[in-house]
C-alpha cells in the first residue's frame, strides 16, 4: 500500500526508521520535526530519497502543522514527544505541554480533514501494575504526583483518553500502539541498551542500574516499525489499542552482559543507584511485560528479532565508521 503520510517527530529514533520504511515502499512522506534538517542525522539517507519532504516546526504550533498536512495525506503517524527519563524529570511542564498540546492539535486537524491517525503511546501508561503480562485494558497503577517520572506516563494516558473519546463520540479514525522497550541503531544513548553500547564501545564500564534483577522486554526497532505500519493500515485496528512488544523477559543484568559480549569486551559493570542519582523524583518499574495476543490475532504481528540478535546489530551499527559521531558526540 502506498500513498502520502505525515510523520511528526520523524527525525527521532523511531520516527526516522518509520520514514525510511515508508519511503522504501514508494510512499511520499512529509516529516514534521522541531530540529533543522541540517541537524537531523537520522534522516541522512531519507533526505535524498524520492518522495521526501521536510517541515521544521513545533507540534504546539497549529498553523505550522496545517501547512505540513497536504490535502493528499491519508495517514498521520504522530510520534512527536519528549523522551528519556532525565528529560521528563528535568522539565515535567514542558513534557506535558508538548505531549498533550501537540496531540490535541494533531487530533483536531485529523478529525476535521478525515485523516487516519496512528498515535504512538508507551508501556509506561500502565505504570507499576504488578499483574504481568499487561493486557491493553489492564489497570493503570502509578505513583504519587510528586514523583516526576510519572508525568510522562500520565500525559501519554491523557492523550489516549482524548483520542479514544474523539473516536467514540466524533468518529476520529485513530489507532494507538504502545511500545515496549524499543531499541536499535540511532537510538540516543540515554536508554538502557543504547547507553550500555556507547559506554562499552568508548571503553567505559557499562552501568548496572540498581540490582539488575528488574526485567524488560526488549523490542527491536524493525519489529516496532512493522507493527506500527500494520496498525495504521488494518481496517480492524481503528479505535483499538495494541501492545507492540516482545513478550520474552530479560533481566537488566543479562542485557548488560549481552552488550559486553557482543562488543567483545571484558569490562565489568558499574553499579548505578537511581535513587541516589535522581532522588525521590524517580521510581523504577520491576517488570514490564506485554500481552501480545491481540496484536497476533488482529494484525498477525509478533516480534521476530531475539534480543541477542538485535543487540549484535546495534553494536555493529555503532561501530561503523560513518557513525563515529554517535560515540563521540553522545548520539542524536
N, C-alpha and C positions, 0 to 999 in steps of 0.2 A: 504494500500500500504506500503510495507516495502522495505528497501534497505540499502544503505550506504550513510550517509550525513556528510558533514563537516560544523561545526558551528564556525565561527570566533566570538570572543567576547563571547564565550559560558560560561564563568564564571560570567558574569554580571547578572543583574536582569532579563531582557527579555531573554537573551541567555540561562541561566540556566533552566528557565521554558520550553523553547523550547527543550533543551536537554532531560529533564525529559519526555516530551510528546512523543518525537520520540523513546526513549528507551522503554517506557511503551508499545508501539505498536509493538515492536520487531525489530526496525531498529538498525543497527550498527551506532554508532555516534562517529566521531572524533571531538574533541574540540580543538580549537586553541585560546590561550589567552596569554596575557603578564605576568600574575601573576603565581607564582609557584602553583602547585596543592595543596600543603600543606596549602596555604593561601586562597584557593577557597572554602570558607564556603558554598557558594550557591550550590556547587556540592557534598555535603557530602553524599547525598543519591545516586546520579547518579554514583559516582565513584565505588560503589560496585555492580552496575548492569551489567548484561551480555551485551557485545557489546560496552562498553565504552572504549575510549582510549583518552589520553590527550597529547597535544603538547604545550609546552611553547615557545612563540616566539612573535615577533613584526610583524604586517602586512606590515610594510615597508621593511621587510627582505624577499625578494622574494624566495631565496633558502630554507628558513625555511618553507614558505608556500608550496612550491613544495614537500617537504618531507612529509608534513601532508596530501597532496592530493593523497591518494591511487588511483590506476587505476580504482577501482570499485566504487568510489564515483560518485553518479549520480546527486547530487544537493549540491550546496554550499549556505548556509544561511549566508550572510555577515552582521554581526551585529557590528563588532568591530568599536569603535568610542570613542570619549571623550564626556561625557555628563555632564550636570549640569551648570547652569548659571555662577556660580563663577569660575568653571574650565575653561570655554572657554573665560571668561573675563580676567582671570589671565594670560593665555598663548594662545592668538589667533594664533600665529605662529605654535605652537605645534599642536593645534587642526586642522588647515588647512593641515599641513604636514601629520598627521595620516589619516585624513578623505580622502583626495584626493590621496595621495601617496599610501596608503594601498588599496584603492578601485581600483586604476589602476592596481596594482599587481594582485589582485584577479580576475579582469575582463580579463586581458590578459591571465592568466593561464586558466580560464574557457573557453575563446574563443579558445585557442589552443587545448584544450582537448575535446571540445564539451560538456561541463558540464552545466547543467541548473543552473542559478544564481538567487537567491532571495535577493534583496537589501532592507534593512530597512532604510527608509528615515523618514521624520518628517513633521508635520504640520507647523513647523517653516519656511519651504521654502516659504510659502505664505505670511509671514511677518505680516503686519498690514492692509491687504486688508479689507476695511470696508463692503464689499458686501458679507455678510454671508447668507446662508451656502456656503462654498467653494467647488466648483466642482474641480475635479482633474486638469482641464486645466484652472483654474482661473488665473488671472494676479497676479504676484508677486509684492507686494508693500513693499519696505524696506526703512529703514532709511539710514543715512549717513554712509560712510565707516569709519568715525571717531568714530562711536558708536560700540564698540567691540562686543556687543551681537549679531550683525548681521553676525559675522564671521561664526557662526555655520550654520545659515540658508543658507548663500552663499556657503559654502563648500559642504553642502549636495546637494544643487541645481546644482552645478558644476558636482557632481557625477551623478546626474540624467541625465544631458545633455550628459555626456560622455557615460553612459550606453545605453541610448536610441539611440545615434548615432552609437554605435557599433552594436546594434540590426538592425537598418535600413540599415547600409552600409555593415556590415560583418556577419550578421546573429546570433549574440550572443543571446542565448535563456534566456532572462532576464525578470524578473518581479519586479516592485517596489511597496512597500507598505509604506504608510505614517501613522505613529502612532499619535493618538490624546490623549495626557494626560494619558498615560498608568500608572497604579498604582497597588499596591497589595503587598503581602508578599515578602520579600527580597529586596525591593527597598531601596537603600541608603537614609538616612534621609536628603536629600538635595533638595527634591522636595515638592510640596505643601502638598499632603496627608501624605507622609511618615514623613516629618518634623513635621507636626502637631501631628501625632500619637506619635512620640518619645517625643515631648515636654510634651504632656498631661500625658503620662504614666510614665514620670520621675518627675511629679509634678511641671512642669514649664508652665507658661502661653503660650498658642499657639499664633503664630504670625499671625496678620491680615495685609496682605500686602496692602498698600495704602488704597484706600477707601473700599475695599472688595466688591465693586459693579461689578468689572470686572468678566466675566464669563468664565467657562471652560466646556469641555465635557469629563468627566472622563470615561475612558475605562478600565475595569478590565482586569488583565493580562491573565486570561483564555480565554477571548474573543479575545484578540490580538493574542494569540498563535494559536487558532483555525483558525482565518483568515489568518495568516501567512502561515500555512501549506497548506490550501486550495489554496492560491495564488501560492505557489511553485509547485503545482501539477496539477492544472487545465490547460488543453491544450489551452483554450481560453484566458488564462492570460498572455501568452508570449507576450512581447512587450508592456505591459499595466502598468498603474499606478493606484493604488487603495487607497482610503482613508479607513483606518480601525479605526473607532471611533464611540463612542456613540453620537447620534445627540440630546441628551437631555441636554440642558444647565442648569448649576447650578452656582450660584454666589460663589465667594471665601468666603464670609461671611457665606453662608449656609454650605459650605464644612467644615469650622472650627466648626460650630455648630453641624454638623453630627458626627464629630470625638469626640467632647467632650461628646455628648450624648451616643455614642457607648461605650465610656470608663467609663461612669458613673461619669463624672467629672463636677464640677461647676466652673472650672477655667474660668476667663474672658480673652478674647483675648488681646494681647499686640500689639498696633499699630506699624507697621514696614514701614518706608518710604524708598522705594527702591532708590529714587533719592538721598536722604541724605546718604544712605549706599554705593551706587555704583557710584554716581556722574553721569556725562554726558555719561559715558561708557555704561549705561543701559537705555533701553526703554521698557516699558511694552506693552502688547497687550490687548486691552479691551475685545475683543471677538474672540473666536477661535472655529468655528462650522463647522463640516464636512458635506458635502453632501454624503450620503452613498448609493444612488440608484444604482450606478454602481456595488458596491460590492454585493448588494442584487441580482441584475439581473444576473451577470456573475458567482459569487461564491456561491450564495444562502447563503450569510453570513450577519448577523447583530449582534450587541451587545445584549447580553441577560441579563447581570447582572446589576441590578439597582445600582446606586452609594451608596445608603443606605446599601444594602446588601454587596457590595464589601468593603466598609469601615468597616463594622462589622467583616468581615472575616479577614481583615488586622489587626485590633485591637486584635482579638483573637490570631492570629499568633504571634504578637509581645509580647503578654502576656505569651506565652507558656514557660515553664521552660528551654527547650533546646535552646530557642532563647534569653536568657538573655544577651548574648554577644551583641546583636543588640542594646539594650538600653544602655548598659554600655560603649560600645566602639564606638557607633555612626554609626553602620551599616557597610555593607561590600561592 
